[in-house]
Amino acid sequence: MYTVYGLQGIIMLALQLIALGAGVFAVFHALRQRTDAFTAVEKLSKPIWLGILVASLLVLLLPLGMFIWVIAVVAICVYLVDVRPRVDEIQRGPRW
């Protein structure tokens, strides 16, 4: 964890809290989706994404190096920006 020393410490703490919130949201979102929706949009399967997201969340909770922390944040962002919208879209159907 980061100790708060000045502005840089506050910014890093805020970024870590945002990343943790995004990770928790991504895990709960993935848990609630149908298993076949992931393969229907030609993405990795639901268990694989859950594994990636849970591992990323654990990395964010452990005091590991900054490089591994960045990899975890990128994995969460890929899910939220690429996979989540397509999975939601396939389950909603056409909007017309």
N, C-alpha and C positions, 0 to 999 in steps of 0.2 A: 504494500500500500504506500501511498505517498503521504509524506508529512507536509503540512501546509506551511510553507515558508514564502511569504510574499505572493505576488501576483501569479508567478509561474506555478506554484503549488496549488493555488486556487483553481487555475485553469485546468491543470492536469486532473485534479479531483473532480471537477465538473465533467470533463470528458470521460473519465472512468465511470461516473454515475450514469451518464447518458448511454454509454456502451453497455453497461449492465442492464439498464432498462430495456434497451433495444434487444439484447440477448434473451431476456426473460420473455418479452413479447414474442420474439421469433419462435422460441421453444413452444410456448402455449399455442401459437397459431399453427405450427406444424402438427402438434398433437391433435388438434381439432379437425384436421382435414382428412378426407378419405384417402386411402392408400392408393387407389387407382388413379387419382387425379394427378399425382406426380408423374407417373409414367405416361399418362395421356398427353401431357404437355412436353414430353420427351426430356424430362429432367431426371436426376438421380432419384432413386426410390425413397419413400418416406422414412424407412429405418436408417438409411444412409444419411439423409439430411438431419434427422434427429440426433444421430451420433455426432455429426459435425457441429451442430448447434450446441449440444450439451458439452462437448469437449471445449468448444470456444468459450462457453460460459464459465467452465471450470478454470480455464486459463486466465480469464479476466478476474476471477476471485483469488487466484494464487499470486503471490509476489514473485512473478517470473520476469524475465528480461523484456525490454521494450519491443524487441523484434518479434517475439512470439505473441505479445499483446496486439501488435499491429496485424499480424496474420489472423488472429481471432476476430478482430474488428472487421477485417475485410471479408471473412467468411460470413459473418452475420449480415453485413451490408449486401453481399451477393444474394443471400436468401431474401432479404427484405425488398431489394430493388428488382431482382430478376425473377425469382421463383414464386414469391408470394402473389404478385399481381396475376401471373399466368394461371396459377392454381385457383385463385379466386374467380378468375374469368371463366375457366372451364366448368366450374361448379355452378356458376350463376346462369350460364347459357347466354344466348344472344340477347342484347338489350332492346331490340326492336319489337 
